Amino acid sequence: MTGDAGTTLGTVLGVWAHPDDETYLMAGTALVAARQGSHVACLTLTAGEAGETADQERWPQQDLAAIRAAEVKESLTILGIDDHTQLDLPDGGLPSVACAHAVGLIADVVERVRPDTVLTFGPDGMTGHPDHVATGRWAVRAATTVMGDRCRVLAATKTPDWLDRFAAINEGIITSPPPNTPPDQLALHLRLLADDLDRKVRSLRAQASQTTGLIEALGEDAYRDWLADEYWVEL
């Protein structure tokens, strides 16, 4: 691990667009921070009702919001995160939501949690997803409005080495290249070891409607390696 997640992050609030964003991008960071004494909270803006599933019989589209609400609850329990707020903004439609309304909803949670660090998407939205881009923009504005310079915002990112190592995997599953931050510009880099990586994988498996197909396609070992690093850059 590069950086001290417990002392440098303080109280943490993750602000994400969909269930499973938080687990892919901040699960290990949350585990390390909580173990070192930080309170970790999570805000999810949508129910993920527009997500894709590999098995419509098992996870029918009309029930997906309820399915994913149950999945993310189990997933966060595995990670030890019991402070979770889920809003009902439209999955796939966040760019159409009035900025002031969205920022106000996020600011309400920021006011309650009073985070030292907000974890979210950068301007790239990690995958270019419009919901991700909007979420990151709103999170920055809400954090600045409520906390001023008493809170820093870290955005999930990748590194050139990570992009090279997983180029073949990414080409098949990511439509827009992830952000690329040189190691010397990172605010924090965590390489998850066995126990923390095990919990991250377990928490993702709990969100089975979204992760089962990818895990089966990649295989357990490749999936674990793909997940093992979490990188953050300060906005």
SESEPA-781842 format. One record per residue (C-alpha): x, y, z. Coordinates in steps of 0.2 Angstrom, whole numbers, padded with zeros to 4 digits, always signed. Layout:
<rs>
XYZ ...
</rs>
This chain:
<rs>
+0000+0000+0000 +0006+0017-0004 -0001+0030+0008 -0009+0028+0025 -0028+0026+0022 -0032+0027+0040 -0024+0044+0044 -0025+0052+0028 -0043+0049+0023 -0052+0052+0040 -0070+0050+0038 -0074+0043+0021 -0089+0045+0010 -0090+0036-0007 -0102+0044-0020 -0107+0033-0034 -0120+0031-0048 -0125+0013-0047 -0124-0002-0035 -0107-0011-0038 -0098+0005-0043 -0093+0006-0025 -0087-0012-0023 -0076-0012-0039 -0068+0005-0035 -0067+0008-0016 -0069-0009-0008 -0051-0012-0003 -0049+0007+0002 -0064+0006+0013 -0058-0010+0022 -0041-0003+0025 -0048+0014+0031 -0061+0006+0043 -0047-0006+0050 -0037+0010+0054 -0051+0019+0063 -0061+0028+0049 -0079+0029+0048 -0084+0024+0030 -0101+0029+0022 -0108+0026+0004 -0120+0035-0006 -0128+0027-0022 -0138+0038-0033 -0148+0025-0042 -0155+0008-0040 -0147+0001-0055 -0163-0003-0063 -0157-0002-0081 -0142-0013-0078 -0139-0028-0090 -0140-0046-0084 -0134-0062-0092 -0150-0072-0086 -0167-0064-0088 -0175-0078-0080 -0165-0077-0064 -0164-0058-0063 -0179-0051-0073 -0177-0033-0079 -0194-0028-0071 -0187-0034-0054 -0169-0028-0056 -0171-0012-0044 -0177-0023-0030 -0164-0037-0034 -0149-0025-0034 -0155-0016-0018 -0154-0033-0009 -0137-0037-0018 -0129-0021-0013 -0135-0022+0005 -0127-0040+0006 -0111-0033-0003 -0109-0019+0009 -0112-0030+0024 -0097-0041+0019 -0087-0025+0018 -0093-0019+0035 -0101-0003+0028 -0117+0000+0037 -0119+0018+0033 -0127+0017+0015 -0139+0029+0007 -0148+0025-0009 -0157+0038-0019 -0170+0035-0033 -0163+0045-0047 -0165+0037-0064 -0152+0024-0069 -0146+0029-0086 -0154+0046-0085 -0143+0056-0073 -0137+0069-0086 -0156+0074-0087 -0157+0077-0069 -0156+0096-0064 -0139+0099-0057 -0145+0109-0042 -0157+0095-0037 -0144+0082-0038 -0131+0092-0029 -0143+0096-0015 -0147+0078-0012 -0128+0074-0011 -0125+0089+0000 -0138+0083+0012 -0128+0067+0014 -0111+0076+0015 -0119+0087+0028 -0123+0072+0039 -0107+0062+0036 -0095+0077+0037 -0082+0068+0027 -0064+0072+0027 -0062+0063+0010 -0075+0060-0004 -0071+0045-0016 -0080+0046-0032 -0077+0047-0051 -0066+0059-0060 -0071+0069-0075 -0069+0054-0086 -0082+0044-0076 -0069+0029-0076 -0078+0021-0091 -0085+0037-0099 -0103+0032-0093 -0113+0048-0093 -0120+0043-0076 -0103+0042-0069 -0097+0058-0076 -0112+0067-0069 -0110+0059-0052 -0092+0064-0050 -0096+0082-0056 -0110+0083-0043 -0100+0075-0029 -0086+0088-0031 -0099+0103-0031 -0108+0096-0015 -0092+0092-0006 -0085+0110-0010 -0102+0118-0005 -0103+0110+0012 -0086+0107+0017 -0075+0119+0008 -0057+0116+0009 -0060+0104+0025 -0063+0090+0013 -0053+0083-0001 -0060+0073-0016 -0051+0058-0023 -0056+0051-0040 -0054+0033-0045 -0041+0031-0058 -0029+0018-0066 -0010+0019-0071 -0001+0016-0087 +0006-0001-0081 -0012-0007-0076 -0018-0002-0093 -0004-0012-0101 -0006-0027-0090 -0025-0029-0093 -0026-0022-0111 -0034-0038-0118 -0047-0039-0104 -0052-0021-0105 -0054-0022-0124 -0067-0034-0122 -0077-0026-0108 -0074-0007-0107 -0080+0004-0121 -0070+0019-0116 -0052+0018-0110 -0050+0021-0091 -0041+0036-0085 -0022+0035-0085 -0012+0043-0070 +0007+0042-0068 +0011+0034-0052 +0020+0049-0045 +0004+0059-0047 -0007+0047-0037 -0014+0052-0020 -0016+0034-0015 -0012+0017-0021 -0018+0001-0013 -0012-0016-0018 -0025-0028-0010 -0017-0043-0001 -0026-0060+0002 -0039-0057+0015 -0044-0040+0009 -0045-0046-0009 -0055-0061-0004 -0068-0049+0004 -0068-0038-0011 -0072-0053-0022 -0085-0060-0010 -0093-0043-0010 -0094-0043-0029 -0100-0060-0030 -0115-0054-0019 -0120-0043-0033 -0122-0058-0044 -0134-0051-0056 -0120-0039-0062 -0104-0049-0059 -0108-0068-0062 -0106-0067-0081 -0089-0057-0080 -0082-0069-0067 -0086-0084-0078 -0079-0076-0093 -0062-0071-0085 -0060-0085-0073 -0057-0082-0054 -0038-0079-0055 -0039-0066-0069 -0054-0058-0061 -0044-0057-0044 -0029-0050-0052 -0039-0037-0062 -0047-0031-0045 -0032-0031-0034 -0026-0012-0036 -0036+0003-0031 -0029+0020-0037 -0034+0037-0032 -0030+0055-0039 -0034+0071-0030 -0046+0083-0039 
</rs>
